[in-house]
Amino acid sequence: MRYCGNCGKKIPEKSKFCVHCGTRREDLDGSVNEQNQVPQPEAPEVIRRFGGDQVTDAVFKLMDPGDVFCGYTIVRMLNKDPEGIKYIADKEGKRYVLKLFFKYKYSDLESIMDLQQRLKRMGKLSSAQTARVAEINQTHDPIFMATEFVSGDSLARIKAYNKERLSENFVREVAKQLVQTAIAVRKQGLSLHELTPSGIMVPEDSNTITVLSSGIKYEEVDERDEVFNLGVIIAQLLSGNVLYKASYSSENLKLHKFSHIPGVTVSMNKILSDCLHRNILHRNTSLEALLRGLNNLPPVEEDEVFAPKGASQSLAKLQDQPLPLPKRHLEWNFWLIIGLIVAGLALFFIFGLPAIQESGGLVGDIRNIITGTPDTLETNTPDLPQPRQPKNTTSDQQNQGTVREDPRKMNLPGEQTYQTPGTKPARTAPPPDASKFVRVPGGIFGFGRLKDNPNSNTSQDGFWIGKYEVTQSEWEEFMSTPYLYGTRAGNLPVENVSWIDIIRYCNARSEREGLQLAYSITGGAASVTCNFAANGYRLPTEAEWEMAAKAGTLLDYSGSDDANDVAWHYDNSKLRYRVGGGKKANSYGIYDMSGNVAEWCWDWYDAKYPSKLLEFNNPRGPSSGSQKVIRGGSVKNGIGTNLGILYRDKGNPNKGLPYVGFRLVRSR
């Protein structure tokens, strides 16, 4: 059995390329087998494949018991996860879990930095409830890590085969240790937000838990999300329902209200309801608060056990209850309802029916609709004096033939435009050129959410957005200084221009085209304010950018689940960005929102945004910050999270960044 060294997926034994990511297999000497070349036999020694100074094959071949890897003798394969392959191994009389990381985990500089930071911080963990890291080798290819082997059963296995052990007293002790571990892990900049019961080990004769390294992630996460995940684990351990994995899954609990667990104390259910609230703003605010709540719980024996109101009773109890007497007459409230209905009908025939039938009433409107008689705002008032006409007959002649806008006309739902209080409405202007801009309809969508949580959480007004990224020639047309950065070609996207210079460009272009300026600039980036009611050019907010990129879908990239269809990226561009429109557009007709050059947005950057979103109608990001949001990825990013539609980056607004450009937006 073989696994791709880049993406970690299973591949055929004799394949020359990975069928999933396209990575080419290389022989141990670094040369590629040509089509007609006789393949060389593979080296039987695992040491040659995985250790020493030999060139590493692009394929991971599973090691057998007795094989040696960098001093570790393989006992057996443990399992495979998205990061790598794990083995149980012996070294100097001790047993370890040896983990070999797949190549994609360190295929670019950003991935290398993330992995190095995670391994460095894990090496500093001193919690009694985490597996001790014995060795980390970041210079070896593949990178590997060894942690002490923890004996016992995982909580997932105990739940499946020994659930009698999961009493509430036992689960309470486990919960306290989990929270203490999460606090210690968080101090090192790590997180347990993806921990599952499979990653928690418990010895047979003890209640002390050990969190395995696979459950510890290097990712900045809102502390309330960690509280939520620990609540999910505790609820699944306590639930006696055979469908506990579905009933108390994170996906279900983010959609539906938490249901108290029968047979569990009321106090424990109260703590779980505070952890598992659908609205993140209503959850426990910190792990310390959760730990205090667990420590202050009354003993199980002294607490009330929760039982649903509709719980079934025994046959004996039902037989002891007297049967209710049959009703002999209708209740007085029934006759009251009948009287009100009769009175309403009488009033309708006396007052309502004549009003409907008279001229201009509902019957007349229905008749006009059926016969096609045009509607009009004119009324026949022959007895009233006519208003005096102005003497300027020239203006009257000029006004002949003009059509007044019907004052009853209303905007379509979702197409209303937001106007900042105290701002004047924008001057009337023609819509943008349809060959260069598309209209994104207003509506609701899941900001910062994808297939794992597709529910809408944001309302956004409609807007116009550029089909293509702004080009170098468009930049030079409205800026006083020529564009002198990167590859020079007028039809290529502009890049390496600062956020504050883009703000000046938007105002210059708006002024040239007679539009109301969107931005007011009194100093640096922190002084810029935006009038979103203006019809001038501006940068998209992060919510507008994501809504346009998704185009009403839940795809991994803007327009497709296959990045090669819609994006120029690291694996297909040779680090050269291209003319806009070379790949497929998304369903709105917008090009290159994934890949090519990344794109500046209006919002200040906050790593916890939008998970701590506070405004749900036309969100405009945090009120302050030091860096601005960049979205979309570029030719520097490979297939994976750094190119995905939800990936967020940041940059100094006063400096230009290579491979970072922008596209324009107009509110109307």
VOLOZA-448179 format. One record per residue (C-alpha): x, y, z; residue number from 1. Coordinates in steps of 0.02 Angstrom, whole numbers. Example, Ala and Ser with C-alpha at 12.3 -4.5 7.8 and 13.67 -1.06 7.14 Angstrom:
BEGIN
R, 615, -225, 390, 1
R, 684, -53, 357, 2
This chain:
BEGIN
R, 0, 0, 0, 1
R, 67, 172, -48, 2
R, 20, 350, -3, 3
R, 62, 510, -96, 4
R, 198, 605, -5, 5
R, 116, 770, -53, 6
R, -71, 752, -19, 7
R, -71, 592, 85, 8
R, -201, 498, -16, 9
R, -189, 316, -70, 10
R, -117, 286, -244, 11
R, -89, 132, -353, 12
R, 74, 37, -329, 13
R, 144, 67, -505, 14
R, 75, 240, -541, 15
R, 196, 374, -600, 16
R, 84, 516, -542, 17
R, -34, 540, -396, 18
R, -211, 525, -465, 19
R, -272, 653, -337, 20
R, -148, 798, -342, 21
R, -39, 755, -494, 22
R, 126, 745, -400, 23
R, 259, 653, -504, 24
R, 345, 504, -426, 25
R, 534, 516, -420, 26
R, 655, 372, -402, 27
R, 775, 367, -258, 28
R, 915, 440, -365, 29
R, 805, 590, -409, 30
R, 780, 546, -594, 31
R, 607, 524, -673, 32
R, 563, 363, -763, 33
R, 524, 402, -945, 34
R, 379, 315, -1030, 35
R, 486, 185, -1118, 36
R, 617, 167, -984, 37
R, 621, 3, -888, 38
R, 575, 43, -706, 39
R, 713, 12, -580, 40
R, 680, -107, -436, 41
R, 636, -24, -273, 42
R, 759, -30, -130, 43
R, 703, -157, -1, 44
R, 782, -67, 148, 45
R, 666, 54, 234, 46
R, 817, 145, 305, 47
R, 867, 192, 128, 48
R, 692, 256, 88, 49
R, 657, 352, 248, 50
R, 823, 384, 332, 51
R, 999, 441, 297, 52
R, 1045, 568, 164, 53
R, 959, 486, 16, 54
R, 835, 584, -93, 55
R, 659, 549, -32, 56
R, 533, 466, -147, 57
R, 373, 563, -179, 58
R, 280, 409, -114, 59
R, 263, 345, 64, 60
R, 277, 156, 72, 61
R, 213, 80, 233, 62
R, 348, 10, 346, 63
R, 339, -166, 412, 64
R, 369, -227, 591, 65
R, 555, -238, 625, 66
R, 603, -99, 504, 67
R, 713, 39, 575, 68
R, 682, 225, 551, 69
R, 809, 348, 625, 70
R, 841, 234, 774, 71
R, 658, 186, 802, 72
R, 611, 3, 775, 73
R, 437, -13, 701, 74
R, 316, -121, 803, 75
R, 162, -93, 695, 76
R, 68, 40, 600, 77
R, -54, 136, 713, 78
R, -160, 238, 591, 79
R, -158, 373, 458, 80
R, -229, 549, 475, 81
R, -232, 698, 355, 82
R, -60, 754, 417, 83
R, 39, 593, 405, 84
R, 62, 411, 452, 85
R, 85, 353, 633, 86
R, 177, 199, 695, 87
R, 207, 120, 865, 88
R, 396, 103, 883, 89
R, 527, 54, 1012, 90
R, 687, 147, 1053, 91
R, 808, 107, 1194, 92
R, 680, 2, 1286, 93
R, 540, 132, 1280, 94
R, 386, 136, 1170, 95
R, 339, 288, 1066, 96
R, 213, 346, 938, 97
R, 311, 395, 782, 98
R, 226, 515, 661, 99
R, 291, 550, 484, 100
R, 217, 708, 406, 101
R, 160, 712, 225, 102
R, 256, 827, 110, 103
R, 112, 947, 79, 104
R, 124, 1000, 263, 105
R, 289, 1086, 220, 106
R, 275, 1116, 32, 107
R, 288, 1306, 42, 108
R, 360, 1436, 159, 109
R, 195, 1471, 247, 110
R, 160, 1287, 279, 111
R, 337, 1264, 343, 112
R, 319, 1410, 463, 113
R, 151, 1346, 527, 114
R, 218, 1170, 555, 115
R, 376, 1235, 639, 116
R, 277, 1346, 756, 117
R, 159, 1205, 801, 118
R, 298, 1080, 837, 119
R, 400, 1209, 932, 120
R, 253, 1254, 1044, 121
R, 205, 1072, 1071, 122
R, 382, 1039, 1131, 123
R, 357, 1170, 1267, 124
R, 195, 1094, 1334, 125
R, 212, 1043, 1515, 126
R, 32, 991, 1553, 127
R, 11, 826, 1645, 128
R, -136, 785, 1532, 129
R, -41, 793, 1365, 130
R, 71, 662, 1287, 131
R, 253, 712, 1313, 132
R, 349, 751, 1154, 133
R, 511, 651, 1152, 134
R, 587, 708, 986, 135
R, 550, 829, 844, 136
R, 657, 826, 687, 137
R, 616, 968, 566, 138
R, 771, 947, 458, 139
R, 738, 767, 407, 140
R, 638, 729, 250, 141
R, 505, 679, 293, 142
R, 486, 783, 452, 143
R, 441, 672, 598, 144
R, 392, 682, 782, 145
R, 397, 553, 921, 146
R, 286, 560, 1076, 147
R, 278, 442, 1224, 148
R, 157, 297, 1199, 149
R, 2, 310, 1310, 150
R, -79, 147, 1362, 151
R, -264, 127, 1395, 152
R, -423, 155, 1295, 153
R, -486, 310, 1208, 154
R, -647, 390, 1268, 155
R, -724, 344, 1100, 156
R, -685, 159, 1130, 157
R, -750, 168, 1309, 158
R, -911, 246, 1244, 159
R, -931, 105, 1117, 160
R, -884, -47, 1222, 161
R, -886, 2, 1407, 162
R, -1015, 141, 1424, 163
R, -1059, 85, 1602, 164
R, -896, 167, 1653, 165
R, -957, 337, 1594, 166
R, -1051, 386, 1751, 167
R, -1084, 571, 1780, 168
R, -953, 577, 1918, 169
R, -824, 504, 1799, 170
R, -871, 624, 1659, 171
R, -864, 773, 1777, 172
R, -683, 730, 1823, 173
R, -640, 707, 1638, 174
R, -721, 875, 1597, 175
R, -617, 968, 1729, 176
R, -456, 892, 1663, 177
R, -505, 934, 1484, 178
R, -534, 1117, 1527, 179
R, -370, 1127, 1625, 180
R, -280, 1051, 1476, 181
R, -362, 1174, 1356, 182
R, -305, 1320, 1465, 183
R, -125, 1256, 1468, 184
R, -126, 1222, 1281, 185
R, -198, 1393, 1243, 186
R, -57, 1478, 1338, 187
R, 64, 1406, 1209, 188
R, -39, 1477, 1065, 189
R, -115, 1307, 1024, 190
R, -295, 1247, 1024, 191
R, -407, 1096, 1059, 192
R, -550, 1158, 950, 193
R, -539, 1002, 839, 194
R, -515, 875, 980, 195
R, -628, 721, 977, 196
R, -654, 578, 1102, 197
R, -537, 471, 995, 198
R, -392, 587, 1042, 199
R, -416, 567, 1231, 200
R, -340, 415, 1318, 201
R, -388, 347, 1490, 202
R, -296, 205, 1582, 203
R, -403, 59, 1641, 204
R, -370, 88, 1827, 205
R, -372, 278, 1831, 206
R, -478, 430, 1789, 207
R, -329, 532, 1730, 208
R, -340, 577, 1546, 209
R, -204, 607, 1417, 210
R, -235, 714, 1263, 211
R, -142, 648, 1111, 212
R, -39, 765, 1002, 213
R, -153, 736, 852, 214
R, -292, 832, 941, 215
R, -184, 987, 968, 216
R, -186, 1117, 828, 217
R, -87, 1276, 794, 218
R, -226, 1397, 752, 219
R, -290, 1556, 832, 220
R, -470, 1515, 881, 221
R, -601, 1612, 977, 222
R, -601, 1543, 1154, 223
R, -791, 1521, 1146, 224
R, -768, 1399, 1002, 225
R, -654, 1293, 1113, 226
R, -786, 1299, 1250, 227
R, -913, 1239, 1122, 228
R, -806, 1092, 1064, 229
R, -772, 1034, 1243, 230
R, -959, 1044, 1275, 231
R, -990, 932, 1123, 232
R, -870, 800, 1192, 233
R, -948, 804, 1366, 234
R, -1126, 795, 1296, 235
R, -1083, 644, 1188, 236
R, -1005, 554, 1337, 237
R, -1158, 584, 1448, 238
R, -1293, 547, 1319, 239
R, -1374, 375, 1325, 240
R, -1457, 399, 1156, 241
R, -1397, 278, 1022, 242
R, -1395, 427, 902, 243
R, -1285, 532, 1017, 244
R, -1158, 567, 878, 245
R, -1292, 648, 771, 246
R, -1396, 727, 909, 247
R, -1246, 808, 993, 248
R, -1134, 839, 843, 249
R, -1063, 1014, 819, 250
R, -1156, 1032, 654, 251
R, -1325, 992, 733, 252
R, -1296, 1099, 888, 253
R, -1253, 1251, 783, 254
R, -1421, 1234, 695, 255
R, -1538, 1178, 835, 256
R, -1562, 1223, 1017, 257
R, -1473, 1111, 1142, 258
R, -1591, 978, 1213, 259
R, -1560, 934, 1395, 260
R, -1495, 758, 1421, 261
R, -1615, 643, 1517, 262
R, -1538, 556, 1667, 263
R, -1407, 693, 1692, 264
R, -1417, 817, 1835, 265
R, -1502, 985, 1805, 266
R, -1343, 1080, 1855, 267
R, -1237, 986, 1728, 268
R, -1367, 1014, 1593, 269
R, -1364, 1201, 1634, 270
R, -1175, 1207, 1608, 271
R, -1190, 1114, 1443, 272
R, -1327, 1232, 1382, 273
R, -1211, 1380, 1417, 274
R, -1071, 1295, 1319, 275
R, -1176, 1239, 1171, 276
R, -1283, 1391, 1133, 277
R, -1308, 1417, 945, 278
R, -1263, 1602, 962, 279
R, -1079, 1622, 1005, 280
R, -1119, 1782, 1100, 281
R, -1223, 1685, 1227, 282
R, -1093, 1551, 1268, 283
R, -973, 1544, 1414, 284
R, -847, 1682, 1379, 285
R, -692, 1589, 1438, 286
R, -621, 1420, 1487, 287
R, -589, 1487, 1663, 288
R, -775, 1524, 1683, 289
R, -817, 1347, 1626, 290
R, -692, 1273, 1749, 291
R, -767, 1375, 1893, 292
R, -939, 1312, 1847, 293
R, -881, 1130, 1848, 294
R, -792, 1152, 2015, 295
R, -948, 1229, 2093, 296
R, -1066, 1090, 2041, 297
R, -1160, 1010, 2186, 298
R, -1129, 822, 2214, 299
R, -1225, 710, 2095, 300
R, -1314, 624, 2241, 301
R, -1383, 791, 2304, 302
R, -1434, 863, 2136, 303
R, -1599, 845, 2043, 304
R, -1596, 732, 1890, 305
R, -1675, 802, 1733, 306
R, -1825, 707, 1662, 307
R, -1932, 767, 1515, 308
R, -2108, 823, 1556, 309
R, -2181, 701, 1430, 310
R, -2087, 550, 1496, 311
R, -2190, 391, 1489, 312
R, -2263, 326, 1652, 313
R, -2278, 148, 1711, 314
R, -2440, 51, 1686, 315
R, -2469, 41, 1874, 316
R, -2461, 231, 1893, 317
R, -2581, 253, 1749, 318
R, -2704, 130, 1825, 319
R, -2702, 222, 1991, 320
R, -2753, 387, 1911, 321
R, -2943, 424, 1903, 322
R, -3017, 445, 1731, 323
R, -3077, 623, 1688, 324
R, -3265, 650, 1687, 325
R, -3342, 676, 1514, 326
R, -3394, 854, 1469, 327
R, -3582, 878, 1465, 328
R, -3590, 1048, 1380, 329
R, -3488, 1162, 1270, 330
R, -3374, 1284, 1357, 331
R, -3424, 1468, 1367, 332
R, -3269, 1522, 1268, 333
R, -3331, 1421, 1118, 334
R, -3491, 1525, 1113, 335
R, -3389, 1685, 1132, 336
R, -3286, 1642, 977, 337
R, -3445, 1603, 877, 338
R, -3520, 1771, 928, 339
R, -3364, 1868, 875, 340
R, -3364, 1783, 704, 341
R, -3549, 1827, 675, 342
R, -3519, 2008, 728, 343
R, -3369, 2022, 611, 344
R, -3468, 1957, 463, 345
R, -3610, 2080, 500, 346
R, -3489, 2228, 504, 347
R, -3410, 2172, 341, 348
R, -3577, 2168, 247, 349
R, -3632, 2337, 321, 350
R, -3473, 2440, 296, 351
R, -3340, 2341, 200, 352
R, -3435, 2273, 50, 353
R, -3498, 2443, -14, 354
R, -3322, 2515, -2, 355
R, -3252, 2372, -105, 356
R, -3384, 2390, -240, 357
R, -3376, 2579, -260, 358
R, -3275, 2662, -400, 359
R, -3089, 2649, -365, 360
R, -3113, 2506, -243, 361
R, -3044, 2329, -248, 362
R, -3172, 2270, -377, 363
R, -3121, 2412, -494, 364
R, -2936, 2371, -475, 365
R, -2969, 2188, -516, 366
R, -3071, 2239, -668, 367
R, -2926, 2350, -730, 368
R, -2805, 2206, -713, 369
R, -2918, 2087, -811, 370
R, -2964, 2211, -950, 371
R, -2791, 2285, -965, 372
R, -2846, 2463, -922, 373
R, -2687, 2560, -880, 374
R, -2666, 2626, -705, 375
R, -2655, 2815, -681, 376
R, -2621, 2940, -544, 377
R, -2745, 3067, -616, 378
R, -2910, 3103, -527, 379
R, -3067, 3186, -597, 380
R, -3098, 3344, -496, 381
R, -3200, 3457, -613, 382
R, -3264, 3570, -474, 383
R, -3091, 3619, -412, 384
R, -2998, 3769, -487, 385
R, -2851, 3723, -597, 386
R, -2678, 3773, -533, 387
R, -2598, 3925, -610, 388
R, -2473, 3880, -745, 389
R, -2298, 3958, -744, 390
R, -2259, 4091, -875, 391
R, -2100, 4008, -937, 392
R, -2171, 3915, -1087, 393
R, -1998, 3862, -1146, 394
R, -1971, 3752, -995, 395
R, -2146, 3681, -1019, 396
R, -2104, 3631, -1197, 397
R, -1942, 3552, -1138, 398
R, -2036, 3453, -1008, 399
R, -2162, 3385, -1132, 400
R, -2142, 3199, -1160, 401
R, -2051, 3168, -995, 402
R, -2118, 3028, -886, 403
R, -2134, 3054, -700, 404
R, -2076, 2911, -592, 405
R, -2220, 2824, -508, 406
R, -2206, 2872, -322, 407
R, -2280, 2703, -276, 408
R, -2133, 2609, -352, 409
R, -2031, 2513, -221, 410
R, -1861, 2430, -226, 411
R, -1861, 2242, -246, 412
R, -1823, 2142, -87, 413
R, -1636, 2129, -58, 414
R, -1598, 2268, -183, 415
R, -1619, 2413, -62, 416
R, -1461, 2513, -35, 417
R, -1395, 2564, 133, 418
R, -1372, 2748, 169, 419
R, -1264, 2804, 314, 420
R, -1364, 2915, 433, 421
R, -1329, 3099, 403, 422
R, -1262, 3077, 226, 423
R, -1338, 3153, 71, 424
R, -1402, 3037, -65, 425
R, -1285, 3012, -212, 426
R, -1312, 3103, -375, 427
R, -1401, 3005, -509, 428
R, -1275, 2920, -622, 429
R, -1284, 2785, -755, 430
R, -1241, 2608, -698, 431
R, -1065, 2544, -732, 432
R, -1014, 2471, -900, 433
R, -1094, 2297, -908, 434
R, -944, 2231, -1005, 435
R, -831, 2268, -856, 436
R, -948, 2256, -706, 437
R, -1081, 2134, -647, 438
R, -1223, 2160, -525, 439
R, -1218, 2055, -367, 440
R, -1398, 2041, -302, 441
R, -1430, 2079, -120, 442
R, -1484, 1944, 0, 443
R, -1421, 1836, 143, 444
R, -1273, 1717, 146, 445
R, -1157, 1625, 265, 446
R, -1012, 1747, 296, 447
R, -857, 1648, 343, 448
R, -950, 1483, 321, 449
R, -942, 1346, 192, 450
R, -998, 1166, 176, 451
R, -972, 1127, 360, 452
R, -1096, 1264, 410, 453
R, -1191, 1332, 260, 454
R, -1322, 1429, 359, 455
R, -1341, 1614, 320, 456
R, -1290, 1738, 454, 457
R, -1273, 1902, 358, 458
R, -1386, 2017, 257, 459
R, -1299, 2111, 116, 460
R, -1367, 2243, -3, 461
R, -1336, 2224, -190, 462
R, -1187, 2308, -273, 463
R, -1085, 2314, -435, 464
R, -914, 2230, -441, 465
R, -780, 2222, -575, 466
R, -775, 2065, -683, 467
R, -585, 2079, -688, 468
R, -447, 2139, -574, 469
R, -390, 2318, -611, 470
R, -253, 2319, -743, 471
R, -91, 2417, -756, 472
R, -158, 2525, -898, 473
R, -314, 2568, -797, 474
R, -201, 2617, -652, 475
R, -91, 2731, -756, 476
R, -244, 2815, -837, 477
R, -299, 2892, -672, 478
R, -137, 2906, -571, 479
R, -7, 3041, -596, 480
R, 143, 2925, -581, 481
R, 177, 2777, -698, 482
R, 167, 2598, -636, 483
R, 345, 2534, -615, 484
R, 327, 2370, -519, 485
R, 334, 2186, -565, 486
R, 304, 2125, -743, 487
R, 261, 2272, -856, 488
R, 111, 2242, -972, 489
R, -41, 2354, -983, 490
R, -168, 2213, -986, 491
R, -95, 2122, -835, 492
R, -170, 2152, -662, 493
R, -89, 2290, -562, 494
R, 2, 2228, -406, 495
R, 123, 2290, -273, 496
R, 19, 2448, -244, 497
R, -26, 2502, -67, 498
R, -201, 2506, 4, 499
R, -193, 2694, 34, 500
R, -141, 2725, -148, 501
R, -289, 2620, -205, 502
R, -403, 2734, -104, 503
R, -330, 2884, -196, 504
R, -354, 2794, -362, 505
R, -539, 2762, -324, 506
R, -569, 2946, -288, 507
R, -473, 3003, -442, 508
R, -572, 2887, -555, 509
R, -738, 2937, -475, 510
R, -697, 3122, -498, 511
R, -647, 3097, -681, 512
R, -812, 3007, -718, 513
R, -922, 3133, -625, 514
R, -967, 3017, -480, 515
R, -985, 3059, -296, 516
R, -823, 3019, -204, 517
R, -839, 2870, -87, 518
R, -686, 2911, 20, 519
R, -634, 3055, 130, 520
R, -446, 3060, 161, 521
R, -370, 3174, 293, 522
R, -209, 3081, 330, 523
R, -152, 2900, 332, 524
R, -254, 2741, 319, 525
R, -328, 2762, 494, 526
R, -407, 2929, 443, 527
R, -498, 2863, 288, 528
R, -688, 2858, 301, 529
R, -808, 2786, 173, 530
R, -981, 2846, 119, 531
R, -1061, 2684, 63, 532
R, -1212, 2779, -4, 533
R, -1103, 2866, -135, 534
R, -1102, 2801, -314, 535
R, -914, 2820, -334, 536
R, -784, 2682, -347, 537
R, -721, 2595, -190, 538
R, -646, 2434, -125, 539
R, -765, 2292, -79, 540
R, -795, 2255, 104, 541
R, -739, 2082, 155, 542
R, -920, 2024, 161, 543
R, -953, 2094, -14, 544
R, -796, 2010, -80, 545
R, -845, 1840, -9, 546
R, -1025, 1855, -68, 547
R, -967, 1894, -245, 548
R, -837, 1754, -240, 549
R, -961, 1623, -182, 550
R, -1089, 1679, -313, 551
R, -1229, 1587, -224, 552
R, -1132, 1423, -210, 553
R, -1034, 1328, -76, 554
R, -884, 1278, -183, 555
R, -705, 1266, -120, 556
R, -645, 1397, -245, 557
R, -734, 1539, -333, 558
R, -829, 1447, -469, 559
R, -772, 1265, -445, 560
R, -714, 1131, -325, 561
R, -565, 1106, -442, 562
R, -441, 1250, -427, 563
R, -370, 1216, -600, 564
R, -536, 1264, -679, 565
R, -545, 1440, -608, 566
R, -377, 1492, -535, 567
R, -196, 1526, -581, 568
R, -101, 1457, -431, 569
R, 69, 1393, -378, 570
R, 56, 1226, -467, 571
R, -2, 1288, -638, 572
R, 63, 1467, -656, 573
R, 253, 1455, -637, 574
R, 234, 1604, -519, 575
R, 173, 1715, -662, 576
R, 6, 1803, -647, 577
R, -95, 1815, -807, 578
R, -216, 1925, -904, 579
R, -389, 1923, -826, 580
R, -517, 1802, -895, 581
R, -398, 1660, -938, 582
R, -491, 1539, -825, 583
R, -677, 1503, -804, 584
R, -787, 1633, -719, 585
R, -897, 1595, -569, 586
R, -1087, 1588, -589, 587
R, -1100, 1779, -577, 588
R, -976, 1800, -721, 589
R, -829, 1860, -613, 590
R, -652, 1802, -653, 591
R, -498, 1765, -547, 592
R, -573, 1786, -375, 593
R, -469, 1634, -329, 594
R, -285, 1646, -377, 595
R, -193, 1758, -502, 596
R, -164, 1909, -388, 597
R, -237, 1923, -213, 598
R, -353, 2071, -180, 599
R, -361, 2209, -49, 600
R, -526, 2237, 43, 601
R, -593, 2385, 142, 602
R, -596, 2300, 315, 603
R, -468, 2307, 453, 604
R, -398, 2134, 491, 605
R, -444, 2037, 648, 606
R, -397, 1853, 661, 607
R, -558, 1815, 758, 608
R, -670, 1897, 628, 609
R, -799, 1852, 565, 610
R, -826, 1721, 702, 611
R, -860, 1864, 825, 612
R, -971, 1958, 702, 613
R, -1073, 2092, 790, 614
R, -1162, 2176, 642, 615
R, -1266, 2065, 531, 616
R, -1331, 2192, 403, 617
R, -1197, 2252, 281, 618
R, -1047, 2213, 396, 619
R, -897, 2327, 369, 620
R, -769, 2242, 481, 621
R, -684, 2299, 643, 622
R, -684, 2485, 682, 623
R, -495, 2496, 694, 624
R, -335, 2398, 669, 625
R, -159, 2404, 601, 626
R, -175, 2294, 446, 627
R, -302, 2275, 307, 628
R, -384, 2115, 243, 629
R, -322, 2026, 86, 630
R, -428, 1890, 6, 631
R, -424, 1768, -140, 632
R, -247, 1698, -140, 633
R, -121, 1719, -281, 634
R, 1, 1623, -390, 635
R, 108, 1601, -234, 636
R, -25, 1491, -152, 637
R, -46, 1307, -191, 638
R, -201, 1198, -187, 639
R, -262, 1188, -9, 640
R, -321, 1305, 128, 641
R, -212, 1451, 71, 642
R, -305, 1459, -95, 643
R, -478, 1414, -30, 644
R, -620, 1538, -41, 645
R, -621, 1568, 149, 646
R, -433, 1597, 166, 647
R, -392, 1768, 242, 648
R, -228, 1862, 235, 649
R, -172, 2034, 295, 650
R, -53, 2174, 247, 651
R, 13, 2345, 297, 652
R, -103, 2471, 210, 653
R, 41, 2592, 182, 654
R, 149, 2469, 83, 655
R, 129, 2380, -82, 656
R, 141, 2190, -80, 657
R, 197, 2078, -225, 658
R, 55, 1979, -304, 659
R, -78, 2084, -216, 660
R, -194, 2192, -322, 661
R, -378, 2240, -313, 662
R, -545, 2253, -402, 663
R, -674, 2393, -396, 664
R, -849, 2404, -323, 665
R, -991, 2529, -340, 666
R, -1143, 2536, -226, 667
R, -1254, 2591, -373, 668
